[in-house]
Amino acid sequence: MSEQVVFYDIPSKPPTKGWSYNPWKVRMVLNMKGIDYKTEWVEYPDLTPTLKGFGLPPNDPNDPGYFTDYTSPAIRYADGTYAMDSWTIVQELEKQYPTPSLHLDDPIVAKLREIPIMSPIRSHLIPKVPRKLLNKVSADYFYITREERFGKPLDEVERGATEEQWEQVKPIAKEIGDLLREKDGPFFLGETISYADVIFVTILKFLERLDESIFKKYVALDSAFPKVYEASQKYLVKED
């Protein structure tokens, strides 16, 4: 028996909407494919007991991007089975709902997955997340776990944010802009949206939710950025 798809995301402060770019990858794909789904919000400290309770195995600690055992996004598919991790979920959604295609096999997708889109300016971004976006229970969790990850408190990380880091992001932005122009945009495949666009657009969405001034500064790095973001807006309307 087919059930409604349930998408598990981390809530923001009210009004509660999606904010984190990894969950947004799945949310945007659900929106693109017109899949009927509902969102269940799970605060950070509740992720492990909730997802473990579904019988999901933990993330593989040997994976290059491993951070912790249980992470958002997660999903319950229409057949009642569960999955975690945006790339795993997206591949399965593509199998279950093949149209419109995400063009997962196109080389541009692999290329976008490897580009460190935000890495140089992480110290400008991550410290703002608990302060601007999270409810207290998740903010407390975020401060503790990110201090462990960075090896220092987030306020110290934030003090390390410099304009030089914005200079370091410029060649990355140029690479992305050039890729968008290769087929005359607005998308990486020209007039056809693909998962490559999802990867980039969901980061722009995260920046917009986090800090309007940072978002504007980032999209101003290349004239192709506002074009792809505007062309993707209809897939970003459903945020909760």
Summary of the structure (lengths in Angstrom):
residues: 240
radius of gyration: 17.6
end to end distance: 25.0
largest distance: 55.4
contacts: 729
relative contact order: 0.15
helix: 53%
strand: 8%
